[in-house]
């Protein structure tokens, strides 16, 4: 602002800017001179190391008071000094914090965190540490809460005030430092900022969380922002539950459904548990589950290198003179990499095919253990199989619901639009079940057990010879791929062809058993495909046709059972509500009839598909494929 200073006062202001005492006078005079030169607030604030709000404050004060501003009585800021009230049963609002008399000199001086820390390290170490934790969380989740830089500064203010409220009644606290902090606001807080910080502190109590979150649509923007800051504060203070100031956040990974916070330090484990208890507000507010991982759970350089090697593979790389155990290790490693490749997409949930592909990878690894398992020590392979089964179950429940819902949608697409609402109760129920199953799946994929399984399995797959059974006896035994693969392939074919005798009167359960045998046959062919002749591809395609037919039959049968159960539950549930409010089950019964008809069609047409597969020509092609070994 030009001509801010009269010619008569200029020399006095310049003198105060160079020799004035206390330092606050020098800084205020410098600000007035810079405004008088016409410099913008942003540049002036940078030069004097103050916030823009505090810089504008001194300009406004000089306009109002002139040179009288530089008297000691006038240097008192008009922002009230904040002090927590005596009742600590709940977090106070800023309106409840009363002014206090300054206990140290130069109380008007604006001061930075670093300066506070240097003057009162014992008092501020805890506040500074929790401030840093809160800001790391704020920055790592900014794309989710979408709060700006001004909210970041208010988070600092809220962190300090909550810290002061926490330590006020502690014994042996340096109260001079406490009063010093209270009389030196870290940032300029206007009325809107006061309201927001006050609300954030008020939300520290979890007592009213449920009601508040239920009424989200009715909250004002600043209240929603305050909820976000409150959620961050709860987690940050939980991460220092040990009061050690040694638990650090090493990384924050934010995904649509999951927030992973990696922590480190001697007290990281108990602090992580405490933070998990304080994370409920965040989870309810953003529908994002939080997991606190010890930094030691992150992959080492060697593990990352091994993982990168597996991810770079274009094929397992089996050769005919591989030992069976090492061939199995290659196959398992190839599909383990495929599982990892689709893990992130599965967690994000945008493309359901990511989940499908990840589940297929786990199934193929379990099938590979069935094929190659005898070449490993039973105890070794059993531990890895346990992890695979747990992962497969978590993925399978969600994927099965995807399949049911997808086929129901195909059925709806065949109906007139005005009939689509008939399946709404069923689809709504399935969606609820899927959401629950997905939450459990995400919980598993972010669990310590799953992380431990991946680490141990990766080490097993990256160590040639690990867990392999010894073959060092006096009498040679078959142990190479070229020696054993033909036996395994024909054993699988024999298991499939054995069903030919019962097919004319086979039960649905027997058809399911045949589906499993076809799956084993196909996977065995695929595992050894690299060492077989080119005819193997045609055989695998023929087996896939059989597997798809029997898979559709299984899906139809399972869907029939699920629909019958749902209709029974619907009838029982609707018995307690007024008749006019009940859903008409007819559309669901019609869909059940359609699935029964589909199951019947697949049963009666299977014989034709079987006869096409069980031809001498197919067996001759298989013999040619195997003969190269």
Number of C-alpha atoms within 10 A of each C-alpha: 15 11 11 18 20 10 9 8 11 15 12 13 22 16 13 20 21 14 12 18 14 14 17 19 23 19 23 24 25 21 23 26 23 21 21 17 13 13 14 12 20 14 13 22 18 12 12 14 15 20 18 17 15 20 23 20 17 19 23 13 20 20 14 11 12 15 16 13 19 21 10 14 8 13 19 13 17 9 12 15 18 20 22 22 16 13 9 12 7 12 21 23 19 22 12 14 18 13 14 13 10 17 15 11 9 17 21 18 18 20 16 14 14 12 11 19 15 11 13 17 15 13 21 22 16 19 24 21 20 27 22 16 23 26 19 19 19 24 17 16 18 14 10 15 15 13 16 12 10 10 20 17 17 22 25 23 21 24 28 22 23 19 19 20 19 13 15 17 11 9 8 6 13 13 14 13 18 18 20 19 25 22 24 20 23 21 18 20 19 11 9 10 18 18 18 27 30 22 24 30 25 19 27 22 14 13 10 11 17 11 9 18 16 11 10 14 10 11 12 10 12 17 20 21 21 25 27 24 30 25 23 26 30 26 26 26 25 23 33 24 19 15 15 16 18 17 24 22 23 14 17 18 13 18 15 14 17 21 20 17 20 21 23 20 17 11 19 25 17 16 28 25 15 19 22 18 13 22 21 19 23 21 16 15 18 14 13 19 22 21 21 23 23 18 17 11 14 14 13 11 9 10 15 13 12 16 21 12 14 24 18 10 15 8 13 19 14 21 16 19 14 17 21 26 23 23 24 26 25 23 24 27 25 23 24 24 21 20 23 17 16 18 17 15 17 25 22 16 14 11 11 15 15 20 25 19 18 26 25 18 24 26 20 21 24 20 20 21 21 13 19 22 21 14 21 22 14 13 9 14 19 14 13 17 19 13 19 22 15 16 20 19 14 21 25 21 17 23 20 16 18 19 15 17 17 12 16 17 15 10 14 17 12 9 11 8 9 7 11 15 11 18 21 13 16 19 16 11 12 17 15 12 15 19 14 13 19 22 18 16 23 18 18 17 19 20 15 16 13 17 18 13 19 17 17 15 20 20 16 18 23 18 12 13 15 16 17 20 14 10 12 8 7 6 6 8 10 11 16 17 23 21 17 15 23 18 12 18 20 16 12 19 19 13 15 20 15 11 16 15 9 11 16 10 8 13 12 14 11 14 20 16 15 22 21 16 20 23 23 22 25 23 23 24 26 16 23 25 18 16 21 25 17 16 17 22 17 14 18 19 12 17 18 18 14 21 20 14 16 23 19 14 24 19 17 23 20 15 22 19 12 14 19 14 11 17 17 11 11 17 13 10 11 13 10 9 9 8 9 7 8 14 15 13 15 12 17 19 15 13 19 20 14 15 23 17 13 16 21 14 12 19 18 11 11 17 14 9 15 15 10 14 18 14 10 10 11 16 14 12 18 24 17 16 22 24 11 12 16
